[in-house]
Amino acid sequence: MYASDFLILATRENNKGYIPKMIGIENFNGEIIHSSDYRSGEKYKDKKVLVFGSGNSGMEITFDLPNYERHTSIVFRSPIHVLTREMVYTAMLLLKYLPISFVDIVIAKYAKFKFGNLAELGIPQPEEGPFFVEISKGKPQ
C-alpha cells in the first residue's frame, strides 16, 4: 500500500485526459488530477505525490516536483527506458545518419553508464532498444 496526498495521472497521449478505473481509487482522500491539468509543483509543496504513468508528461512532472521539495514516486505498468533529454536529442541526430539498431545500442549503453543498472532499483527495461520501441508503436521518427 502507498499513501500520498496527491495523485497525478499521466495517461494517454497528446493531452487527452483519461483517468482509468482503479480498484480502491474511491477511497483515496487526496486530490486526483490528470497531467494535462498540471501547471507547477508549487501547489504540492511538502506533500507526497504519486505520478501514475511514465510517458513524457509523467516523467516531466516527476522531474519537476522535487524542485519544490516534495517526495515524489512514479508508477508504471511495463518496462521502460529512462533517458535524459540530451540522450534523446543525441539519438535524433544519430538517427539521421545511422541505423536504428546501432543508435539503440549506443543510447542504451550511455543510459546504463549514466544511471547504472536500473533493474536493481526495480525499474526494468524492455529488451528492445528505446527508439525501436517508440517506432514500433507507430510514433513519428
C-alpha positions, -999 to 999 in steps of 0.1 A, spaced: 0 0 0 12 35 -8 0 67 9 1 101 -8 -16 134 -6 -20 138 -44 -23 115 -73 -13 128 -108 -24 106 -137 -2 109 -168 -22 85 -190 -29 86 -227 -12 107 -253 -15 141 -268 -31 159 -239 -62 137 -240 -71 134 -203 -81 99 -191 -85 88 -156 -85 50 -156 -106 29 -133 -85 16 -104 -96 -6 -76 -98 14 -44 -95 49 -60 -128 59 -45 -111 55 -10 -83 79 -19 -89 111 1 -63 133 -17 -66 152 -49 -66 134 -82 -56 153 -114 -46 144 -149 -13 156 -162 -30 179 -187 -42 199 -157 -7 201 -140 9 235 -141 36 236 -114 47 216 -85 43 246 -62 8 236 -53 22 203 -39 48 218 -16 59 194 12 33 168 1 37 132 -10 28 128 -47 23 97 -67 26 100 -105 9 73 -125 24 69 -159 59 70 -174 54 88 -207 67 122 -215 42 140 -192 47 116 -163 85 119 -165 85 157 -169 62 160 -138 83 136 -118 113 156 -128 96 189 -119 82 181 -85 114 177 -65 122 214 -74 95 222 -47 109 199 -20 83 172 -25 85 134 -20 77 121 -55 71 85 -66 62 72 -100 43 41 -110 45 24 -144 29 -8 -156 55 -21 -181 93 -19 -185 106 15 -196 137 32 -209 149 61 -188 166 87 -209 175 123 -205 165 150 -230 201 152 -241 201 114 -248 170 118 -269 184 148 -288 216 129 -294 197 99 -307 176 120 -330 207 134 -346 223 100 -349 192 85 -365 196 109 -394 228 90 -403 229 56 -386 205 26 -384 181 25 -355 197 -8 -342 230 9 -338 216 41 -322 196 20 -297 228 2 -286 247 34 -282 220 52 -263 212 22 -241 248 19 -231 250 56 -225 219 54 -202 234 24 -184 267 43 -179 248 74 -166 222 57 -144 237 23 -136 217 -9 -136 181 5 -131 167 -31 -128 185 -33 -94 163 -3 -83 131 -20 -95 130 -3 -129 130 -30 -156 139 -21 -191 124 -35 -223 145 -59 -243 141 -38 -274 160 -5 -277 144 28 -268 138 41 -303 127 7 -318 101 6 -290 87 40 -300 88 34 -337 72 0 -334 43 17 -315 38 39 -345 55 70 -331 68 95 -357 105 94 -362 
